[in-house]
Amino acid sequence: MEKDEIALTKKMVNRGAEAFYCLTCLAARFCVEEDALRRKIREFREMGCTLFR
Ligand SMILES: [Zn+2]
């Protein structure tokens, strides 16, 4: 999951981010559920987003 967390941080926070957040922190930061983030990761991957490989 770690690679996905890095990719999701880049996607949601800042593409050049150097500090990365785990799903729990991202969920808290954006006030969403971790499951929603997991779904997002799947969606981005299915869309072929290059960050999620
Ligand atoms: Zn965290």
mmCIF file of the protein (N, C-alpha, C, O) and its ligand, coordinates in Angstrom:
data_MODEL
# 
_entry.id   MODEL 
# 
loop_
_entity.id 
_entity.type 
_entity.pdbx_number_of_molecules 
1 polymer     1 
2 non-polymer 1 
# 
_entity_poly.entity_id                      1 
_entity_poly.type                           'polypeptide(L)' 
_entity_poly.nstd_linkage                   no 
_entity_poly.nstd_monomer                   no 
_entity_poly.pdbx_seq_one_letter_code       MEKDEIALTKKMVNRGAEAFYCLTCLAARFCVEEDALRRKIREFREMGCTLFR 
_entity_poly.pdbx_seq_one_letter_code_can   MEKDEIALTKKMVNRGAEAFYCLTCLAARFCVEEDALRRKIREFREMGCTLFR 
_entity_poly.pdbx_strand_id                 A 
# 
loop_
_entity_poly_seq.entity_id 
_entity_poly_seq.num 
_entity_poly_seq.mon_id 
_entity_poly_seq.hetero 
1 1  MET n 
1 2  GLU n 
1 3  LYS n 
1 4  ASP n 
1 5  GLU n 
1 6  ILE n 
1 7  ALA n 
1 8  LEU n 
1 9  THR n 
1 10 LYS n 
1 11 LYS n 
1 12 MET n 
1 13 VAL n 
1 14 ASN n 
1 15 ARG n 
1 16 GLY n 
1 17 ALA n 
1 18 GLU n 
1 19 ALA n 
1 20 PHE n 
1 21 TYR n 
1 22 CYS n 
1 23 LEU n 
1 24 THR n 
1 25 CYS n 
1 26 LEU n 
1 27 ALA n 
1 28 ALA n 
1 29 ARG n 
1 30 PHE n 
1 31 CYS n 
1 32 VAL n 
1 33 GLU n 
1 34 GLU n 
1 35 ASP n 
1 36 ALA n 
1 37 LEU n 
1 38 ARG n 
1 39 ARG n 
1 40 LYS n 
1 41 ILE n 
1 42 ARG n 
1 43 GLU n 
1 44 PHE n 
1 45 ARG n 
1 46 GLU n 
1 47 MET n 
1 48 GLY n 
1 49 CYS n 
1 50 THR n 
1 51 LEU n 
1 52 PHE n 
1 53 ARG n 
# 
loop_
_struct_asym.id 
_struct_asym.entity_id 
A 1 
B 2 
# 
loop_
_chem_comp.id 
_chem_comp.type 
_chem_comp.mon_nstd_flag 
ALA 'L-peptide linking' y 
ARG 'L-peptide linking' y 
ASN 'L-peptide linking' y 
ASP 'L-peptide linking' y 
CYS 'L-peptide linking' y 
GLU 'L-peptide linking' y 
GLY 'peptide linking'   y 
ILE 'L-peptide linking' y 
LEU 'L-peptide linking' y 
LYS 'L-peptide linking' y 
MET 'L-peptide linking' y 
PHE 'L-peptide linking' y 
THR 'L-peptide linking' y 
TYR 'L-peptide linking' y 
VAL 'L-peptide linking' y 
ZN  non-polymer         . 
# 
_pdbx_entity_nonpoly.entity_id   2 
_pdbx_entity_nonpoly.name        ? 
_pdbx_entity_nonpoly.comp_id     ZN 
# 
_pdbx_nonpoly_scheme.asym_id         B 
_pdbx_nonpoly_scheme.entity_id       2 
_pdbx_nonpoly_scheme.mon_id          ZN 
_pdbx_nonpoly_scheme.ndb_seq_num     1 
_pdbx_nonpoly_scheme.pdb_seq_num     101 
_pdbx_nonpoly_scheme.auth_seq_num    101 
_pdbx_nonpoly_scheme.pdb_mon_id      ZN 
_pdbx_nonpoly_scheme.auth_mon_id     ZN 
_pdbx_nonpoly_scheme.pdb_strand_id   A 
_pdbx_nonpoly_scheme.pdb_ins_code    . 
# 
loop_
_atom_site.group_PDB 
_atom_site.id 
_atom_site.type_symbol 
_atom_site.label_atom_id 
_atom_site.label_alt_id 
_atom_site.label_comp_id 
_atom_site.label_asym_id 
_atom_site.label_entity_id 
_atom_site.label_seq_id 
_atom_site.pdbx_PDB_ins_code 
_atom_site.Cartn_x 
_atom_site.Cartn_y 
_atom_site.Cartn_z 
_atom_site.occupancy 
_atom_site.B_iso_or_equiv 
_atom_site.pdbx_formal_charge 
_atom_site.auth_seq_id 
_atom_site.auth_comp_id 
_atom_site.auth_asym_id 
_atom_site.auth_atom_id 
_atom_site.pdbx_PDB_model_num 
ATOM   1   N  N  . MET A 1 1  ? 0.824   -1.215 0.000   1.00 0.00 ? 1   MET A N  1 
ATOM   2   C  CA . MET A 1 1  ? 0.000   0.000  0.000   1.00 0.00 ? 1   MET A CA 1 
ATOM   3   C  C  . MET A 1 1  ? 0.857   1.264  0.000   1.00 0.00 ? 1   MET A C  1 
ATOM   4   O  O  . MET A 1 1  ? 0.392   2.329  -0.407  1.00 0.00 ? 1   MET A O  1 
ATOM   5   N  N  . GLU A 1 2  ? 2.084   1.152  0.447   1.00 0.00 ? 2   GLU A N  1 
ATOM   6   C  CA . GLU A 1 2  ? 2.891   2.362  0.617   1.00 0.00 ? 2   GLU A CA 1 
ATOM   7   C  C  . GLU A 1 2  ? 3.032   3.175  -0.673  1.00 0.00 ? 2   GLU A C  1 
ATOM   8   O  O  . GLU A 1 2  ? 2.932   4.402  -0.656  1.00 0.00 ? 2   GLU A O  1 
ATOM   9   N  N  . LYS A 1 3  ? 3.264   2.480  -1.790  1.00 0.00 ? 3   LYS A N  1 
ATOM   10  C  CA . LYS A 1 3  ? 3.398   3.191  -3.065  1.00 0.00 ? 3   LYS A CA 1 
ATOM   11  C  C  . LYS A 1 3  ? 2.112   3.941  -3.413  1.00 0.00 ? 3   LYS A C  1 
ATOM   12  O  O  . LYS A 1 3  ? 2.141   5.046  -3.956  1.00 0.00 ? 3   LYS A O  1 
ATOM   13  N  N  . ASP A 1 4  ? 0.996   3.313  -3.086  1.00 0.00 ? 4   ASP A N  1 
ATOM   14  C  CA . ASP A 1 4  ? -0.284  3.962  -3.363  1.00 0.00 ? 4   ASP A CA 1 
ATOM   15  C  C  . ASP A 1 4  ? -0.468  5.195  -2.487  1.00 0.00 ? 4   ASP A C  1 
ATOM   16  O  O  . ASP A 1 4  ? -1.033  6.197  -2.926  1.00 0.00 ? 4   ASP A O  1 
ATOM   17  N  N  . GLU A 1 5  ? 0.009   5.118  -1.250  1.00 0.00 ? 5   GLU A N  1 
ATOM   18  C  CA . GLU A 1 5  ? -0.124  6.270  -0.359  1.00 0.00 ? 5   GLU A CA 1 
ATOM   19  C  C  . GLU A 1 5  ? 0.710   7.438  -0.878  1.00 0.00 ? 5   GLU A C  1 
ATOM   20  O  O  . GLU A 1 5  ? 0.281   8.591  -0.828  1.00 0.00 ? 5   GLU A O  1 
ATOM   21  N  N  . ILE A 1 6  ? 1.900   7.129  -1.374  1.00 0.00 ? 6   ILE A N  1 
ATOM   22  C  CA . ILE A 1 6  ? 2.749   8.174  -1.956  1.00 0.00 ? 6   ILE A CA 1 
ATOM   23  C  C  . ILE A 1 6  ? 2.059   8.789  -3.169  1.00 0.00 ? 6   ILE A C  1 
ATOM   24  O  O  . ILE A 1 6  ? 2.006   10.009 -3.318  1.00 0.00 ? 6   ILE A O  1 
ATOM   25  N  N  . ALA A 1 7  ? 1.536   7.927  -4.026  1.00 0.00 ? 7   ALA A N  1 
ATOM   26  C  CA . ALA A 1 7  ? 0.871   8.410  -5.227  1.00 0.00 ? 7   ALA A CA 1 
ATOM   27  C  C  . ALA A 1 7  ? -0.351  9.252  -4.876  1.00 0.00 ? 7   ALA A C  1 
ATOM   28  O  O  . ALA A 1 7  ? -0.606  10.288 -5.490  1.00 0.00 ? 7   ALA A O  1 
ATOM   29  N  N  . LEU A 1 8  ? -1.095  8.792  -3.885  1.00 0.00 ? 8   LEU A N  1 
ATOM   30  C  CA . LEU A 1 8  ? -2.309  9.509  -3.510  1.00 0.00 ? 8   LEU A CA 1 
ATOM   31  C  C  . LEU A 1 8  ? -1.964  10.872 -2.885  1.00 0.00 ? 8   LEU A C  1 
ATOM   32  O  O  . LEU A 1 8  ? -2.670  11.856 -3.105  1.00 0.00 ? 8   LEU A O  1 
ATOM   33  N  N  . THR A 1 9  ? -0.896  10.917 -2.121  1.00 0.00 ? 9   THR A N  1 
ATOM   34  C  CA . THR A 1 9  ? -0.454  12.206 -1.567  1.00 0.00 ? 9   THR A CA 1 
ATOM   35  C  C  . THR A 1 9  ? -0.119  13.170 -2.691  1.00 0.00 ? 9   THR A C  1 
ATOM   36  O  O  . THR A 1 9  ? -0.494  14.343 -2.659  1.00 0.00 ? 9   THR A O  1 
ATOM   37  N  N  . LYS A 1 10 ? 0.594   12.655 -3.685  1.00 0.00 ? 10  LYS A N  1 
ATOM   38  C  CA . LYS A 1 10 ? 0.951   13.512 -4.820  1.00 0.00 ? 10  LYS A CA 1 
ATOM   39  C  C  . LYS A 1 10 ? -0.294  14.012 -5.528  1.00 0.00 ? 10  LYS A C  1 
ATOM   40  O  O  . LYS A 1 10 ? -0.384  15.175 -5.923  1.00 0.00 ? 10  LYS A O  1 
ATOM   41  N  N  . LYS A 1 11 ? -1.248  13.114 -5.677  1.00 0.00 ? 11  LYS A N  1 
ATOM   42  C  CA . LYS A 1 11 ? -2.462  13.448 -6.403  1.00 0.00 ? 11  LYS A CA 1 
ATOM   43  C  C  . LYS A 1 11 ? -3.315  14.457 -5.624  1.00 0.00 ? 11  LYS A C  1 
ATOM   44  O  O  . LYS A 1 11 ? -3.858  15.401 -6.199  1.00 0.00 ? 11  LYS A O  1 
ATOM   45  N  N  . MET A 1 12 ? -3.422  14.244 -4.321  1.00 0.00 ? 12  MET A N  1 
ATOM   46  C  CA . MET A 1 12 ? -4.373  15.024 -3.535  1.00 0.00 ? 12  MET A CA 1 
ATOM   47  C  C  . MET A 1 12 ? -3.753  16.246 -2.872  1.00 0.00 ? 12  MET A C  1 
ATOM   48  O  O  . MET A 1 12 ? -4.439  17.244 -2.652  1.00 0.00 ? 12  MET A O  1 
ATOM   49  N  N  . VAL A 1 13 ? -2.483  16.182 -2.555  1.00 0.00 ? 13  VAL A N  1 
ATOM   50  C  CA . VAL A 1 13 ? -1.863  17.285 -1.821  1.00 0.00 ? 13  VAL A CA 1 
ATOM   51  C  C  . VAL A 1 13 ? -1.032  18.144 -2.763  1.00 0.00 ? 13  VAL A C  1 
ATOM   52  O  O  . VAL A 1 13 ? -1.269  19.345 -2.895  1.00 0.00 ? 13  VAL A O  1 
ATOM   53  N  N  . ASN A 1 14 ? -0.078  17.532 -3.400  1.00 0.00 ? 14  ASN A N  1 
ATOM   54  C  CA . ASN A 1 14 ? 0.867   18.305 -4.182  1.00 0.00 ? 14  ASN A CA 1 
ATOM   55  C  C  . ASN A 1 14 ? 1.738   17.328 -4.951  1.00 0.00 ? 14  ASN A C  1 
ATOM   56  O  O  . ASN A 1 14 ? 2.322   16.409 -4.378  1.00 0.00 ? 14  ASN A O  1 
ATOM   57  N  N  . ARG A 1 15 ? 1.813   17.534 -6.224  1.00 0.00 ? 15  ARG A N  1 
ATOM   58  C  CA . ARG A 1 15 ? 2.553   16.598 -7.066  1.00 0.00 ? 15  ARG A CA 1 
ATOM   59  C  C  . ARG A 1 15 ? 4.030   16.520 -6.686  1.00 0.00 ? 15  ARG A C  1 
ATOM   60  O  O  . ARG A 1 15 ? 4.671   15.483 -6.859  1.00 0.00 ? 15  ARG A O  1 
ATOM   61  N  N  . GLY A 1 16 ? 4.557   17.616 -6.171  1.00 0.00 ? 16  GLY A N  1 
ATOM   62  C  CA . GLY A 1 16 ? 5.955   17.613 -5.778  1.00 0.00 ? 16  GLY A CA 1 
ATOM   63  C  C  . GLY A 1 16 ? 6.150   17.323 -4.299  1.00 0.00 ? 16  GLY A C  1 
ATOM   64  O  O  . GLY A 1 16 ? 7.220   17.583 -3.748  1.00 0.00 ? 16  GLY A O  1 
ATOM   65  N  N  . ALA A 1 17 ? 5.141   16.797 -3.667  1.00 0.00 ? 17  ALA A N  1 
ATOM   66  C  CA . ALA A 1 17 ? 5.215   16.556 -2.223  1.00 0.00 ? 17  ALA A CA 1 
ATOM   67  C  C  . ALA A 1 17 ? 6.429   15.710 -1.862  1.00 0.00 ? 17  ALA A C  1 
ATOM   68  O  O  . ALA A 1 17 ? 6.783   14.766 -2.569  1.00 0.00 ? 17  ALA A O  1 
ATOM   69  N  N  . GLU A 1 18 ? 7.047   16.065 -0.767  1.00 0.00 ? 18  GLU A N  1 
ATOM   70  C  CA . GLU A 1 18 ? 8.175   15.262 -0.304  1.00 0.00 ? 18  GLU A CA 1 
ATOM   71  C  C  . GLU A 1 18 ? 7.846   14.575 1.008   1.00 0.00 ? 18  GLU A C  1 
ATOM   72  O  O  . GLU A 1 18 ? 8.518   13.626 1.411   1.00 0.00 ? 18  GLU A O  1 
ATOM   73  N  N  . ALA A 1 19 ? 6.805   15.065 1.672   1.00 0.00 ? 19  ALA A N  1 
ATOM   74  C  CA . ALA A 1 19 ? 6.322   14.374 2.865   1.00 0.00 ? 19  ALA A CA 1 
ATOM   75  C  C  . ALA A 1 19 ? 5.064   13.633 2.451   1.00 0.00 ? 19  ALA A C  1 
ATOM   76  O  O  . ALA A 1 19 ? 4.165   14.206 1.836   1.00 0.00 ? 19  ALA A O  1 
ATOM   77  N  N  . PHE A 1 20 ? 5.011   12.373 2.789   1.00 0.00 ? 20  PHE A N  1 
ATOM   78  C  CA . PHE A 1 20 ? 3.880   11.571 2.350   1.00 0.00 ? 20  PHE A CA 1 
ATOM   79  C  C  . PHE A 1 20 ? 3.023   11.156 3.530   1.00 0.00 ? 20  PHE A C  1 
ATOM   80  O  O  . PHE A 1 20 ? 3.501   10.991 4.652   1.00 0.00 ? 20  PHE A O  1 
ATOM   81  N  N  . TYR A 1 21 ? 1.766   10.996 3.243   1.00 0.00 ? 21  TYR A N  1 
ATOM   82  C  CA . TYR A 1 21 ? 0.805   10.661 4.282   1.00 0.00 ? 21  TYR A CA 1 
ATOM   83  C  C  . TYR A 1 21 ? 0.277   9.258  4.086   1.00 0.00 ? 21  TYR A C  1 
ATOM   84  O  O  . TYR A 1 21 ? 0.110   8.790  2.960   1.00 0.00 ? 21  TYR A O  1 
ATOM   85  N  N  . CYS A 1 22 ? 0.018   8.597  5.194   1.00 0.00 ? 22  CYS A N  1 
ATOM   86  C  CA . CYS A 1 22 ? -0.639  7.300  5.100   1.00 0.00 ? 22  CYS A CA 1 
ATOM   87  C  C  . CYS A 1 22 ? -2.132  7.542  4.882   1.00 0.00 ? 22  CYS A C  1 
ATOM   88  O  O  . CYS A 1 22 ? -2.613  8.669  4.995   1.00 0.00 ? 22  CYS A O  1 
ATOM   89  N  N  . LEU A 1 23 ? -2.844  6.482  4.572   1.00 0.00 ? 23  LEU A N  1 
ATOM   90  C  CA . LEU A 1 23 ? -4.271  6.624  4.292   1.00 0.00 ? 23  LEU A CA 1 
ATOM   91  C  C  . LEU A 1 23 ? -5.023  7.242  5.463   1.00 0.00 ? 23  LEU A C  1 
ATOM   92  O  O  . LEU A 1 23 ? -5.947  8.032  5.268   1.00 0.00 ? 23  LEU A O  1 
ATOM   93  N  N  . THR A 1 24 ? -4.629  6.882  6.670   1.00 0.00 ? 24  THR A N  1 
ATOM   94  C  CA . THR A 1 24 ? -5.314  7.417  7.848   1.00 0.00 ? 24  THR A CA 1 
ATOM   95  C  C  . THR A 1 24 ? -5.177  8.932  7.910   1.00 0.00 ? 24  THR A C  1 
ATOM   96  O  O  . THR A 1 24 ? -6.151  9.638  8.169   1.00 0.00 ? 24  THR A O  1 
ATOM   97  N  N  . CYS A 1 25 ? -3.976  9.428  7.674   1.00 0.00 ? 25  CYS A N  1 
ATOM   98  C  CA . CYS A 1 25 ? -3.739  10.871 7.719   1.00 0.00 ? 25  CYS A CA 1 
ATOM   99  C  C  . CYS A 1 25 ? -4.437  11.579 6.556   1.00 0.00 ? 25  CYS A C  1 
ATOM   100 O  O  . CYS A 1 25 ? -5.017  12.650 6.736   1.00 0.00 ? 25  CYS A O  1 
ATOM   101 N  N  . LEU A 1 26 ? -4.380  10.985 5.375   1.00 0.00 ? 26  LEU A N  1 
ATOM   102 C  CA . LEU A 1 26 ? -5.062  11.599 4.230   1.00 0.00 ? 26  LEU A CA 1 
ATOM   103 C  C  . LEU A 1 26 ? -6.559  11.668 4.481   1.00 0.00 ? 26  LEU A C  1 
ATOM   104 O  O  . LEU A 1 26 ? -7.206  12.669 4.177   1.00 0.00 ? 26  LEU A O  1 
ATOM   105 N  N  . ALA A 1 27 ? -7.100  10.593 5.039   1.00 0.00 ? 27  ALA A N  1 
ATOM   106 C  CA . ALA A 1 27 ? -8.529  10.562 5.324   1.00 0.00 ? 27  ALA A CA 1 
ATOM   107 C  C  . ALA A 1 27 ? -8.884  11.666 6.317   1.00 0.00 ? 27  ALA A C  1 
ATOM   108 O  O  . ALA A 1 27 ? -9.885  12.363 6.150   1.00 0.00 ? 27  ALA A O  1 
ATOM   109 N  N  . ALA A 1 28 ? -8.059  11.818 7.347   1.00 0.00 ? 28  ALA A N  1 
ATOM   110 C  CA . ALA A 1 28 ? -8.325  12.846 8.350   1.00 0.00 ? 28  ALA A CA 1 
ATOM   111 C  C  . ALA A 1 28 ? -8.205  14.234 7.723   1.00 0.00 ? 28  ALA A C  1 
ATOM   112 O  O  . ALA A 1 28 ? -9.034  15.111 7.967   1.00 0.00 ? 28  ALA A O  1 
ATOM   113 N  N  . ARG A 1 29 ? -7.178  14.418 6.926   1.00 0.00 ? 29  ARG A N  1 
ATOM   114 C  CA . ARG A 1 29 ? -6.928  15.716 6.331   1.00 0.00 ? 29  ARG A CA 1 
ATOM   115 C  C  . ARG A 1 29 ? -8.058  16.167 5.400   1.00 0.00 ? 29  ARG A C  1 
ATOM   116 O  O  . ARG A 1 29 ? -8.410  17.345 5.348   1.00 0.00 ? 29  ARG A O  1 
ATOM   117 N  N  . PHE A 1 30 ? -8.618  15.193 4.664   1.00 0.00 ? 30  PHE A N  1 
ATOM   118 C  CA . PHE A 1 30 ? -9.669  15.550 3.722   1.00 0.00 ? 30  PHE A CA 1 
ATOM   119 C  C  . PHE A 1 30 ? -11.057 15.189 4.230   1.00 0.00 ? 30  PHE A C  1 
ATOM   120 O  O  . PHE A 1 30 ? -12.045 15.282 3.500   1.00 0.00 ? 30  PHE A O  1 
ATOM   121 N  N  . CYS A 1 31 ? -11.115 14.778 5.488   1.00 0.00 ? 31  CYS A N  1 
ATOM   122 C  CA . CYS A 1 31 ? -12.408 14.449 6.107   1.00 0.00 ? 31  CYS A CA 1 
ATOM   123 C  C  . CYS A 1 31 ? -13.204 13.446 5.287   1.00 0.00 ? 31  CYS A C  1 
ATOM   124 O  O  . CYS A 1 31 ? -14.398 13.624 5.048   1.00 0.00 ? 31  CYS A O  1 
ATOM   125 N  N  . VAL A 1 32 ? -12.530 12.402 4.866   1.00 0.00 ? 32  VAL A N  1 
ATOM   126 C  CA . VAL A 1 32 ? -13.217 11.328 4.163   1.00 0.00 ? 32  VAL A CA 1 
ATOM   127 C  C  . VAL A 1 32 ? -12.855 10.012 4.835   1.00 0.00 ? 32  VAL A C  1 
ATOM   128 O  O  . VAL A 1 32 ? -11.987 9.966  5.708   1.00 0.00 ? 32  VAL A O  1 
ATOM   129 N  N  . GLU A 1 33 ? -13.526 8.943  4.422   1.00 0.00 ? 33  GLU A N  1 
ATOM   130 C  CA . GLU A 1 33 ? -13.230 7.646  4.993   1.00 0.00 ? 33  GLU A CA 1 
ATOM   131 C  C  . GLU A 1 33 ? -12.069 6.993  4.247   1.00 0.00 ? 33  GLU A C  1 
ATOM   132 O  O  . GLU A 1 33 ? -11.868 7.218  3.053   1.00 0.00 ? 33  GLU A O  1 
ATOM   133 N  N  . GLU A 1 34 ? -11.322 6.190  4.970   1.00 0.00 ? 34  GLU A N  1 
ATOM   134 C  CA . GLU A 1 34 ? -10.201 5.498  4.331   1.00 0.00 ? 34  GLU A CA 1 
ATOM   135 C  C  . GLU A 1 34 ? -10.679 4.642  3.163   1.00 0.00 ? 34  GLU A C  1 
ATOM   136 O  O  . GLU A 1 34 ? -10.003 4.535  2.140   1.00 0.00 ? 34  GLU A O  1 
ATOM   137 N  N  . ASP A 1 35 ? -11.849 4.037  3.329   1.00 0.00 ? 35  ASP A N  1 
ATOM   138 C  CA . ASP A 1 35 ? -12.388 3.215  2.243   1.00 0.00 ? 35  ASP A CA 1 
ATOM   139 C  C  . ASP A 1 35 ? -12.624 4.035  0.980   1.00 0.00 ? 35  ASP A C  1 
ATOM   140 O  O  . ASP A 1 35 ? -12.436 3.545  -0.134  1.00 0.00 ? 35  ASP A O  1 
ATOM   141 N  N  . ALA A 1 36 ? -13.039 5.285  1.164   1.00 0.00 ? 36  ALA A N  1 
ATOM   142 C  CA . ALA A 1 36 ? -13.263 6.155  0.009   1.00 0.00 ? 36  ALA A CA 1 
ATOM   143 C  C  . ALA A 1 36 ? -11.938 6.396  -0.710  1.00 0.00 ? 36  ALA A C  1 
ATOM   144 O  O  . ALA A 1 36 ? -11.893 6.467  -1.938  1.00 0.00 ? 36  ALA A O  1 
ATOM   145 N  N  . LEU A 1 37 ? -10.865 6.522  0.064   1.00 0.00 ? 37  LEU A N  1 
ATOM   146 C  CA . LEU A 1 37 ? -9.549  6.725  -0.550  1.00 0.00 ? 37  LEU A CA 1 
ATOM   147 C  C  . LEU A 1 37 ? -9.106  5.469  -1.298  1.00 0.00 ? 37  LEU A C  1 
ATOM   148 O  O  . LEU A 1 37 ? -8.514  5.547  -2.375  1.00 0.00 ? 37  LEU A O  1 
ATOM   149 N  N  . ARG A 1 38 ? -9.407  4.300  -0.700  1.00 0.00 ? 38  ARG A N  1 
ATOM   150 C  CA . ARG A 1 38 ? -9.048  3.050  -1.390  1.00 0.00 ? 38  ARG A CA 1 
ATOM   151 C  C  . ARG A 1 38 ? -9.786  2.954  -2.717  1.00 0.00 ? 38  ARG A C  1 
ATOM   152 O  O  . ARG A 1 38 ? -9.231  2.502  -3.718  1.00 0.00 ? 38  ARG A O  1 
ATOM   153 N  N  . ARG A 1 39 ? -11.046 3.386  -2.712  1.00 0.00 ? 39  ARG A N  1 
ATOM   154 C  CA . ARG A 1 39 ? -11.801 3.379  -3.968  1.00 0.00 ? 39  ARG A CA 1 
ATOM   155 C  C  . ARG A 1 39 ? -11.169 4.331  -4.969  1.00 0.00 ? 39  ARG A C  1 
ATOM   156 O  O  . ARG A 1 39 ? -11.053 4.014  -6.153  1.00 0.00 ? 39  ARG A O  1 
ATOM   157 N  N  . LYS A 1 40 ? -10.760 5.496  -4.489  1.00 0.00 ? 40  LYS A N  1 
ATOM   158 C  CA . LYS A 1 40 ? -10.112 6.498  -5.351  1.00 0.00 ? 40  LYS A CA 1 
ATOM   159 C  C  . LYS A 1 40 ? -8.862  5.915  -5.993  1.00 0.00 ? 40  LYS A C  1 
ATOM   160 O  O  . LYS A 1 40 ? -8.629  6.074  -7.191  1.00 0.00 ? 40  LYS A O  1 
ATOM   161 N  N  . ILE A 1 41 ? -8.063  5.239  -5.177  1.00 0.00 ? 41  ILE A N  1 
ATOM   162 C  CA . ILE A 1 41 ? -6.834  4.646  -5.696  1.00 0.00 ? 41  ILE A CA 1 
ATOM   163 C  C  . ILE A 1 41 ? -7.168  3.692  -6.840  1.00 0.00 ? 41  ILE A C  1 
ATOM   164 O  O  . ILE A 1 41 ? -6.510  3.687  -7.881  1.00 0.00 ? 41  ILE A O  1 
ATOM   165 N  N  . ARG A 1 42 ? -8.214  2.879  -6.618  1.00 0.00 ? 42  ARG A N  1 
ATOM   166 C  CA . ARG A 1 42 ? -8.619  1.947  -7.680  1.00 0.00 ? 42  ARG A CA 1 
ATOM   167 C  C  . ARG A 1 42 ? -9.060  2.702  -8.919  1.00 0.00 ? 42  ARG A C  1 
ATOM   168 O  O  . ARG A 1 42 ? -8.712  2.328  -10.040 1.00 0.00 ? 42  ARG A O  1 
ATOM   169 N  N  . GLU A 1 43 ? -9.830  3.771  -8.717  1.00 0.00 ? 43  GLU A N  1 
ATOM   170 C  CA . GLU A 1 43 ? -10.312 4.554  -9.858  1.00 0.00 ? 43  GLU A CA 1 
ATOM   171 C  C  . GLU A 1 43 ? -9.156  5.167  -10.641 1.00 0.00 ? 43  GLU A C  1 
ATOM   172 O  O  . GLU A 1 43 ? -9.107  5.091  -11.868 1.00 0.00 ? 43  GLU A O  1 
ATOM   173 N  N  . PHE A 1 44 ? -8.236  5.770  -9.912  1.00 0.00 ? 44  PHE A N  1 
ATOM   174 C  CA . PHE A 1 44 ? -7.091  6.394  -10.589 1.00 0.00 ? 44  PHE A CA 1 
ATOM   175 C  C  . PHE A 1 44 ? -6.323  5.354  -11.383 1.00 0.00 ? 44  PHE A C  1 
ATOM   176 O  O  . PHE A 1 44 ? -5.888  5.611  -12.506 1.00 0.00 ? 44  PHE A O  1 
ATOM   177 N  N  . ARG A 1 45 ? -6.158  4.165  -10.787 1.00 0.00 ? 45  ARG A N  1 
ATOM   178 C  CA . ARG A 1 45 ? -5.416  3.113  -11.472 1.00 0.00 ? 45  ARG A CA 1 
ATOM   179 C  C  . ARG A 1 45 ? -6.162  2.676  -12.738 1.00 0.00 ? 45  ARG A C  1 
ATOM   180 O  O  . ARG A 1 45 ? -5.562  2.479  -13.794 1.00 0.00 ? 45  ARG A O  1 
ATOM   181 N  N  . GLU A 1 46 ? -7.465  2.532  -12.604 1.00 0.00 ? 46  GLU A N  1 
ATOM   182 C  CA . GLU A 1 46 ? -8.241  2.106  -13.769 1.00 0.00 ? 46  GLU A CA 1 
ATOM   183 C  C  . GLU A 1 46 ? -8.225  3.164  -14.870 1.00 0.00 ? 46  GLU A C  1 
ATOM   184 O  O  . GLU A 1 46 ? -8.299  2.842  -16.056 1.00 0.00 ? 46  GLU A O  1 
ATOM   185 N  N  . MET A 1 47 ? -8.127  4.426  -14.465 1.00 0.00 ? 47  MET A N  1 
ATOM   186 C  CA . MET A 1 47 ? -8.041  5.515  -15.440 1.00 0.00 ? 47  MET A CA 1 
ATOM   187 C  C  . MET A 1 47 ? -6.673  5.552  -16.106 1.00 0.00 ? 47  MET A C  1 
ATOM   188 O  O  . MET A 1 47 ? -6.461  6.272  -17.082 1.00 0.00 ? 47  MET A O  1 
ATOM   189 N  N  . GLY A 1 48 ? -5.755  4.773  -15.569 1.00 0.00 ? 48  GLY A N  1 
ATOM   190 C  CA . GLY A 1 48 ? -4.430  4.723  -16.142 1.00 0.00 ? 48  GLY A CA 1 
ATOM   191 C  C  . GLY A 1 48 ? -3.511  5.820  -15.659 1.00 0.00 ? 48  GLY A C  1 
ATOM   192 O  O  . GLY A 1 48 ? -2.504  6.119  -16.301 1.00 0.00 ? 48  GLY A O  1 
ATOM   193 N  N  . CYS A 1 49 ? -3.849  6.427  -14.524 1.00 0.00 ? 49  CYS A N  1 
ATOM   194 C  CA . CYS A 1 49 ? -2.991  7.477  -13.962 1.00 0.00 ? 49  CYS A CA 1 
ATOM   195 C  C  . CYS A 1 49 ? -1.578  6.939  -13.762 1.00 0.00 ? 49  CYS A C  1 
ATOM   196 O  O  . CYS A 1 49 ? -1.383  5.885  -13.157 1.00 0.00 ? 49  CYS A O  1 
ATOM   197 N  N  . THR A 1 50 ? -0.616  7.662  -14.269 1.00 0.00 ? 50  THR A N  1 
ATOM   198 C  CA . THR A 1 50 ? 0.764   7.160  -14.236 1.00 0.00 ? 50  THR A CA 1 
ATOM   199 C  C  . THR A 1 50 ? 1.336   7.110  -12.829 1.00 0.00 ? 50  THR A C  1 
ATOM   200 O  O  . THR A 1 50 ? 2.340   6.437  -12.591 1.00 0.00 ? 50  THR A O  1 
ATOM   201 N  N  . LEU A 1 51 ? 0.704   7.818  -11.888 1.00 0.00 ? 51  LEU A N  1 
ATOM   202 C  CA . LEU A 1 51 ? 1.204   7.773  -10.514 1.00 0.00 ? 51  LEU A CA 1 
ATOM   203 C  C  . LEU A 1 51 ? 0.895   6.427  -9.851  1.00 0.00 ? 51  LEU A C  1 
ATOM   204 O  O  . LEU A 1 51 ? 1.556   6.022  -8.895  1.00 0.00 ? 51  LEU A O  1 
ATOM   205 N  N  . PHE A 1 52 ? -0.119  5.750  -10.380 1.00 0.00 ? 52  PHE A N  1 
ATOM   206 C  CA . PHE A 1 52 ? -0.557  4.516  -9.739  1.00 0.00 ? 52  PHE A CA 1 
ATOM   207 C  C  . PHE A 1 52 ? -0.209  3.309  -10.593 1.00 0.00 ? 52  PHE A C  1 
ATOM   208 O  O  . PHE A 1 52 ? -1.048  2.820  -11.349 1.00 0.00 ? 52  PHE A O  1 
ATOM   209 N  N  . ARG A 1 53 ? 1.004   2.833  -10.480 1.00 0.00 ? 53  ARG A N  1 
ATOM   210 C  CA . ARG A 1 53 ? 1.402   1.667  -11.265 1.00 0.00 ? 53  ARG A CA 1 
ATOM   211 C  C  . ARG A 1 53 ? 1.978   0.599  -10.378 1.00 0.00 ? 53  ARG A C  1 
ATOM   212 O  O  . ARG A 1 53 ? 2.370   -0.462 -10.864 1.00 0.00 ? 53  ARG A O  1 
HETATM 213 ZN ZN . ZN  B 2 .  ? -0.416  8.826  8.909   1.00 0.00 2 101 ZN  A ZN 1 
# 
